[in-house]
Amino acid sequence: MAGGCIYILGSHTGTLYIGVTSNLYLRVMQHKEGTFEGFTADYGCKRLLYFEGYADIRTAIAREKQLKGWRREKKLNLIRAINPEFKDFAQTWGWKMITVHEKMYPLPSSTHRRNVLFSGFGGRKGSNSTGEISTVGGPSTPRPKLCVTR
């Protein structure tokens, strides 16, 4: 049988959620993106505060049931033992890794990706004729301002 993990998520208001999964990364991302409906979405539990891995999913399920039976203070002490500052262990999950010379921008839309031209390879000529990637509507293009009407 495949392995599993138990995990504890927390909200900014202090609500705790204990769950079990066979794919911790995928499940945490589902909670963070709000695609996993239910308690965590209703109460904003998106911060991974604690997790344990097991070789057998049945052992993980038994541990989940055990933790769910604990009082709140005991759960908090378990989290404090390895995460005294209650930091989100998954805070950087899903981020794109960049090199020293790259700049960090939000990922462009699919429309933007279609408009990327490679100068020096049949792309547009101009100030960027060194073989670097030229963008049309990239990060330097001013974004439209939002307007509120009454």
Secondary structure by P-SEA (a helix, b strand, c coil): ccccccbbbbcccbbbbbbccccaaaaaaaaaacccccccccccccccccccccccaaaaaaaaaaaaaccaaaaaaaaaacccccccccccccbbbbcccccccccccaaaaaaccccccccccccccccccccccccccccbbbbbcc
